[in-house]
Amino acid sequence: MSLQVGLITTNKPLQTRLSTGTDNGFETTVFSSLRELLNHARKANFSAILLDVEEEEIGVDRAAAAVKTLSDAGLKIPLVALARPRRGLGARLKAAGADEVVPWSIEPEQLKETLQQLLAVRAEQEENERQRKSVERYQFRELIGASAAMLRVYDAIFRVATNNTTVMIRGESGTGKELVARAIQASGPRAEKPFVAVNCAAIPDTLIESELFGYEKGAFTGASQAHEGHFEAAHTGTIFLDEIGSLNLSLQGKLLRVLEEHTIQRIGSKKPMRIDFRVITATNEDLEDMVRTGKFREDLFYRIHVVPIFLPPLRERVEDIVPLVNYFLGMYCALNNLPEKRVEPDVIEVLEDYTWPGNVRELENLVQRLVLMSDGKVITVRQLPQHMVYHSTTTQEALLIPEDGIEFDEEIARIEAAYLQAALRRAEGKKVAAAALLHISPQKMKYLCRKYQI
C-alpha cells in the first residue's frame, strides 16, 4: 500500500521527481502554499508532509517559521523538510518542529525509506502513549488495576480514608498491602503527615519493643542515648504494622494498651506520652485460627479487626496483568535510562495463565529482569522463565509443534525409544518386566528393542 504524501512546492523539477506515480511507494499531492495544504490536510488523511524550504530561496528564518506553522497545526504526522546544505538550517528546522531534514536532491527510493522509518517511530511513540494512558486509566494512587476485585478495594479505601477507624488489610504476600495503607493515608486528612511502616516479622523479638515504643538513655546496656520509637515518629500521622501476627503474646498485650489509650512509655521512662496516630495493620496469616489456638490475643484481634480490607491475589484478577506490565515496563525503562519496551501478545497470554504465587511483587521482579536482560524493544516468550512457559496452557501447542513443524515419524520414534529405555531402567534390564510396565506383550517389547537397537 502506497503512502499518501502532501508536498508543498512550486518547483517543477522537484514535482516531477517526486510525483512519478506509485512506483516510488508513495503518491504525492502537490500544494503551492501552506494555506492550501492545511485546507486539505485533515480531509486528505496524509501519511506525511514534505516541505520544500528552498522555495524562492527563502531565508533560514522564513523556513523555520514555515516549519513551525505546520508543526503547530496538530496534524500528528511526520514533517520532512527538503533543503540544500546551509549552515545552521538543519538544527533550526528541527527545533521548529521538523521530524527530519533531507537533501533537496534526495532520490524517491531514499525518501521512501526515510518516511517508513519516521512512520515506524511515530507508531511506536503512539503505542507507548497508549500504554501510558492505559496505566493512568487503571491507576489509583500507587495501586494498579480496574478489575471488579480491585474496584471493591478502592471503594473500601474511600470509605475509611476520611475517618480514624482501625483498618486491617488482609491478603497474600506480595499483593500490595502497604500500598493500600499508603492510599488510605494519602486519601484522608492525614495525607501530609508522617507515614511509618513497620514490618513486625523483620524485627527480632528482643528489639521490637524498643523499636516500637523507644527507650531512654541508660535504659539497658548499649542505650547510650535516647531513642524515639515508631509510634512517636508517627505522631499526627499513620503507623502501619505489617505482619502483625508475628508479634509475641507479651508484646500483643502492650500493643493493646497503646491502641486503647493512645499513650506510649519509652523503656526506662516513667513518664507516659500521649500520641496522636492512626493504626493500620496487615497480615497474610489466618488470625482467627491463631486466636483459637492461643497464639494471638482475642481482645487485640477485635481491636484491630474493625474494618478488614481483603486484597485479592493476582491470579484472581488476571485482567489487571496488562496494565501492571505496562506500568512496570515504563517505570523500569525510565529508571534505567532505556528506550521504552513492549511485550508480544503471546507473552501476555503466558502471564495470564501463570498462578503467581508471589503475586504482584513477583510480576514486578519479572518485568524488571526482562527490561534489564532484553536487548531489543520487544520482549518475547523466549525471554520468559521456562517454568512459566511450560506452565502455560496457551503455549503448549507452540511447544509441541514449533513454527517450522516437526518430522512426525522421527518424533514418534524418539518418544517410543525414550519410553523403552525408561522401562528397561526401571526393570533393571529385564524385558519381560519392562513390557509389563508398558502394558505391551513381551513379543512386542523384543520387536521394539530390535527396531531401535536397544
C-alpha positions, 0 to 999 in steps of 0.5 A: 500500500502506497503512502499518501504524501502532501508536498508543498512546492512550486518547483517543477523539477522537484514535482516531477521527481517526486510525483512519478506515480506509485512506483516510488511507494508513495503518491504525492499531492502537490500544494503551492502554499501552506494555506492550501495544504492545511485546507486539505490536510485533515480531509486528505488523511496524509501519511506525511508532509514534505516541505520544500524550504528552498522555495524562492530561496527563502531565508533560514528564518522564513523556513523555520517559521514555515516549519513551525506553522505546520508543526503547530497545526496538530496534524500528528504526522511526520514533517520532512523538510527538503533543503540544500546544505546551509549552515545552521538550517538543519538544527533550526528546522528541527527545533521548529518542529521538523521530524527530519531534514533531507537533501533537496536532491534526495532520490524517491527510493531514499525518501521512501525509506526515510518516511517508513522509518519516521512512520515506524517511530511515530507508531511506536511513540503512539503505542507507548502513549497508549500504554501510558494512558492505559496505566493512568486509566487503571491507576489509583494512587500507587495501586494498579488495576480496574478489575471488579476485585480491585474496584471493591478495594478502592471503594473500601479505601474511600470509605475509611480514608476520611475517618480514624477507624482501625483498618486491617488489610488482609491478603497474600504476600506480595499483593500490595498491602502497604500500598493500600495503607499508603492510599488510605493515608494519602486519601484522608486528612492525614495525607501530609503527615508522617507515614511509618511502616513497620514490618513486625516479622523483620524485627527480632523479638528482643528489639521490637519493643524498643523499636516500637515504643523507644527507650531512654538513655541508660535504659539497658546496656548499649542505650547510650542515648535516647531513642524515639520509637515508631509510634512517636515518629508517627505522631499526627500521622499513620503507623502501619504494622505489617505482619502483625501476627508475628508479634509475641503474646507479651508484646500483643498485650502492650500493643493493646494498651497503646491502641486503647489509650493512645499513650506510649512509655519509652523503656526506662521512662516513667513518664507516659506520652500521649500520641496522636496516630492512626493504626493500620495493620496487615497480615497474610496469616489466618488470625482467627485460627491463631486466636483459637489456638492461643497464639494471638490475643482475642481482645487485640484481634477485635481491636484491630479487626474493625474494618478488614480490607481483603486484597485479592491475589493476582491470579484472581484478577488476571485482567489487571496483568496488562496494565501492571506490565505496562506500568512496570515496563515504563517505570523500569525503562525510565529508571534505567535510562532505556528506550521504552519496551513492549511485550508480544501478545503471546507473552501476555497470554503466558502471564495470564495463565501463570498462578503467581504465587508471589503475586504482584511483587513477583510480576514486578521482579519479572518485568524488571529482569526482562527490561534489564536482560532484553536487548531489543524493544520487544520482549518475547516468550523466549525471554520468559522463565521456562517454568512459566512457559511450560506452565502455560496452557496457551503455549503448549501447542507452540511447544509441541509443534514449533513454527517450522513443524516437526518430522512426525515419524522421527518424533514418534520414534524418539518418544517410543525409544525414550519410553523403552529405555525408561522401562528397561531402567526401571526393570533393571534390564529385564524385558519381560518386566519392562513390557509389563510396565508398558502394558505391551506383550513381551513379543512386542517389547523384543520387536521394539528393542530390535527396531531401535537397537536397544 
